[in-house]
Amino acid sequence: MRYRQLDKIIELIPGQRIVATRELHKDEDYLRDHFPLFPVMPGVMMLEALFQASMWLVHATDNFENAMLTLDEVRNVKFADFMQPGQVLTVTVEWDKSDDKSVKVKAQGMRGDVVAVSGRLVIGKKNLGDATNPQLMAADEFARSTMRQEIEQLIAKHASI
């Protein structure tokens, strides 16, 4: 993942909820441009943090059955506050509904007691390889293996899970 938007997973209850954190650091590359005199986390990065937490919740729930999870839809997204260097975004995602092809979640990112971002996300579940394209099954397994390593690192930073 090029831009990991979560530092650690605090709580993970498969099929129910996940709580993760992200501390914004002043030396992050994109902050030089966004904005030099008032550096803040771009809204798209806050939304990415919500998606990444949602992704980990789905993977933990279905035991990485689907190698590819995509952000298919964002509903009612609200950007309500800024995130500046030194502040921590606490992301909470709650499972809402699911079917074979997607999961709907409610997500929010808090800066202390203040909501910084919130919305409802639709996460698509896919695999690249199948009976019609078995060559891509190896890509699916590589993605699963990589994602398992990533979630282990995020959980290891908060060993009480």
Beta strands, then each sheet from edge to edge (+ up, - down):
strand 1: 8-13
strand 2: 17-23
strand 3: 68-79
strand 4: 88-98
strand 5: 102-111
strand 6: 114-126
sheet 1: 1+ 2- 4+ 5- 6+ 3-
end
